[in-house]
Amino acid sequence: MRVTVLGAVVALVVIALTAAPASRAQEPVDGAGLEREVRALNTTLSELVELLRRQLESSNAAVLMQRVQLMTARIAPLEEELRSSRSERQGLENNLNEIELSVASFEAQLEREVEEEKITAEHARNLLEQQRPPLEQRKKQLGDQLWTVQQRVIDLEQRLDRRRTEIETWEGEIDRALGLR
């Protein structure tokens, strides 16, 4: 597109320059006529420069719009990954809460059974000591997984924020290039 416009400008300048000597050869040279031709040529060149400037601004705006479209397309997978990670985080938090509730429920059940004299306090302590290590190990595993997922969520949120800021910047440049701001 730029090459086409530039080629047209060059062609017009060449035509104007080659036509000027031919017309001068046919007419007697006077200072006022030459001055008029130079002013007309200067006006034409100024108009061509303005046309090229607008064309360049338009091309720059088109490139920026394409960048915005590309970045927007690249944001969608990050947003999906963020939704998935948040869902995974919620599931891990729910699992941790369930384990804590089941431990509390088991301890309460043992206390009731001791109070009702269904089992001895010694037997209740033994049962609790048998159940506690696997539950604590599971809580630790879930806690480690939760930490990893939380870090991933933070990273994704930061990446999305940076990309959205870039898009807003480019949109501002597009608006300025199109004279909207």
C-alpha positions as CSV (number, residue, x, y, z in Angstrom):
1,M,0.0,0.0,0.0
2,R,2.8,2.4,0.9
3,V,4.7,1.4,-2.2
4,T,1.7,2.2,-4.4
5,V,1.1,5.6,-2.9
6,L,4.9,6.4,-3.0
7,G,5.0,5.3,-6.6
8,A,2.0,7.5,-7.5
9,V,3.8,10.5,-5.8
10,V,7.0,9.9,-7.7
11,A,5.1,9.5,-11.0
12,L,3.2,12.8,-10.4
13,V,6.4,14.6,-9.5
14,V,8.2,13.3,-12.6
15,I,5.2,14.2,-14.8
16,A,5.1,17.7,-13.3
17,L,8.8,18.2,-13.8
18,T,8.9,17.0,-17.4
19,A,5.8,18.9,-18.3
20,A,7.2,22.2,-17.0
21,P,10.2,22.4,-19.4
22,A,8.0,21.5,-22.4
23,S,5.6,24.3,-21.6
24,R,8.4,26.7,-21.0
25,A,9.9,25.9,-24.4
26,Q,6.6,26.9,-26.1
27,E,6.1,30.0,-24.1
28,P,8.4,32.9,-23.4
29,V,9.8,32.8,-19.9
30,D,8.6,35.4,-17.6
31,G,9.3,35.7,-13.9
32,A,5.7,35.8,-12.8
33,G,4.7,32.7,-14.8
34,L,7.6,30.7,-13.4
35,E,6.8,31.8,-9.9
36,R,3.2,30.7,-10.4
37,E,4.4,27.3,-11.7
38,V,6.7,26.9,-8.7
39,R,3.9,27.8,-6.3
40,A,1.5,25.4,-8.0
41,L,4.2,22.6,-7.9
42,N,4.9,23.4,-4.2
43,T,1.1,23.2,-3.4
44,T,0.8,19.9,-5.2
45,L,3.8,18.5,-3.4
46,S,2.5,19.8,0.0
47,E,-0.8,18.0,-0.7
48,L,1.0,14.8,-1.6
49,V,3.1,15.0,1.6
50,E,-0.1,15.5,3.6
51,L,-1.7,12.5,1.7
52,L,1.3,10.4,2.5
53,R,1.3,11.4,6.1
54,R,-2.4,10.4,6.4
55,Q,-1.7,7.1,4.7
56,L,1.2,6.4,7.1
57,E,-1.0,7.2,10.1
58,S,-3.7,5.0,8.7
59,S,-1.2,2.1,8.2
60,N,0.1,2.6,11.7
61,A,-3.4,2.4,13.1
62,A,-4.1,-0.7,11.1
63,V,-1.0,-2.4,12.5
64,L,-1.9,-1.4,16.0
65,M,-5.4,-2.8,15.6
66,Q,-4.0,-6.1,14.4
67,R,-1.7,-6.1,17.5
68,V,-4.8,-5.6,19.7
69,Q,-6.6,-8.4,17.9
70,L,-3.6,-10.7,18.3
71,M,-3.2,-9.9,22.0
72,T,-6.9,-10.3,22.6
73,A,-6.7,-13.7,21.0
74,R,-3.7,-14.6,23.2
75,I,-5.6,-13.5,26.4
76,A,-8.4,-16.0,25.9
77,P,-6.4,-19.1,26.7
78,L,-4.8,-17.4,29.7
79,E,-8.3,-16.5,31.0
80,E,-9.4,-20.1,30.6
81,E,-6.3,-21.4,32.4
82,L,-7.0,-18.9,35.2
83,R,-10.6,-20.1,35.5
84,S,-9.4,-23.7,35.6
85,S,-6.7,-22.9,38.2
86,R,-9.2,-21.0,40.4
87,S,-11.6,-24.0,40.2
88,E,-8.8,-26.4,41.1
89,R,-7.8,-24.1,44.0
90,Q,-11.4,-24.1,45.3
91,G,-11.6,-27.9,45.0
92,L,-8.3,-28.3,47.1
93,E,-9.6,-25.8,49.7
94,N,-12.9,-27.8,49.9
95,N,-10.9,-31.1,50.4
96,L,-8.8,-29.5,53.2
97,N,-12.0,-28.3,54.9
98,E,-13.6,-31.8,54.6
99,I,-10.5,-33.4,56.1
100,E,-10.6,-30.9,59.0
101,L,-14.3,-31.5,59.5
102,S,-13.9,-35.3,59.4
103,V,-11.1,-35.1,62.0
104,A,-13.2,-32.9,64.3
105,S,-16.2,-35.2,63.7
106,F,-14.2,-38.3,64.5
107,E,-12.8,-36.8,67.7
108,A,-16.3,-35.7,68.8
109,Q,-17.6,-39.2,68.1
110,L,-14.8,-40.8,70.2
111,E,-15.6,-38.4,73.1
112,R,-19.3,-39.3,73.0
113,E,-18.4,-43.0,73.0
114,V,-16.1,-42.5,75.9
115,E,-18.8,-40.6,77.8
116,E,-21.3,-43.3,77.0
117,E,-18.7,-45.8,78.2
118,K,-18.8,-47.7,74.9
119,I,-15.0,-47.5,74.7
120,T,-12.3,-46.6,77.1
121,A,-10.4,-43.3,77.0
122,E,-7.2,-45.3,76.3
123,H,-8.9,-47.0,73.4
124,A,-10.1,-43.7,72.0
125,R,-6.6,-42.2,72.2
126,N,-5.2,-45.3,70.3
127,L,-7.8,-44.9,67.6
128,L,-7.1,-41.2,67.3
129,E,-3.4,-41.8,67.1
130,Q,-3.9,-44.4,64.4
131,Q,-6.1,-42.1,62.3
132,R,-4.2,-38.9,62.7
133,P,-0.9,-39.6,60.7
134,P,-2.6,-40.5,57.4
135,L,-5.0,-37.5,57.7
136,E,-2.1,-35.2,58.6
137,Q,-0.1,-36.5,55.6
138,R,-3.1,-36.0,53.3
139,K,-3.6,-32.4,54.7
140,K,0.1,-31.7,54.0
141,Q,-0.2,-33.0,50.4
142,L,-3.3,-30.9,49.8
143,G,-1.6,-27.9,51.4
144,D,1.4,-28.3,49.1
145,Q,-0.8,-28.6,46.0
146,L,-2.9,-25.6,47.1
147,W,0.3,-23.5,47.5
148,T,1.4,-24.5,43.9
149,V,-2.0,-23.7,42.5
150,Q,-2.2,-20.4,44.3
151,Q,1.2,-19.4,42.9
152,R,-0.1,-20.3,39.4
153,V,-3.2,-18.2,39.9
154,I,-1.1,-15.2,41.0
155,D,1.2,-15.6,38.0
156,L,-1.7,-15.8,35.6
157,E,-3.5,-12.8,37.1
158,Q,-0.3,-10.8,36.8
159,R,0.3,-11.9,33.2
160,L,-3.3,-11.0,32.3
161,D,-3.0,-7.6,33.9
162,R,0.1,-6.9,31.9
163,R,-1.5,-7.9,28.6
164,R,-4.6,-5.9,29.3
165,T,-2.5,-2.9,30.1
166,E,-0.7,-3.3,26.8
167,I,-4.0,-3.6,25.0
168,E,-5.3,-0.4,26.6
169,T,-2.1,1.4,25.6
170,W,-2.4,0.2,22.0
171,E,-6.1,1.2,21.9
172,G,-5.0,4.7,23.1
173,E,-2.5,4.9,20.3
174,I,-5.1,3.8,17.8
175,D,-7.5,6.4,19.1
176,R,-4.9,9.1,18.8
177,A,-3.9,8.0,15.3
178,L,-7.5,8.1,14.2
179,G,-8.0,11.5,15.9
180,L,-10.5,10.1,18.5
181,R,-8.6,11.5,21.5
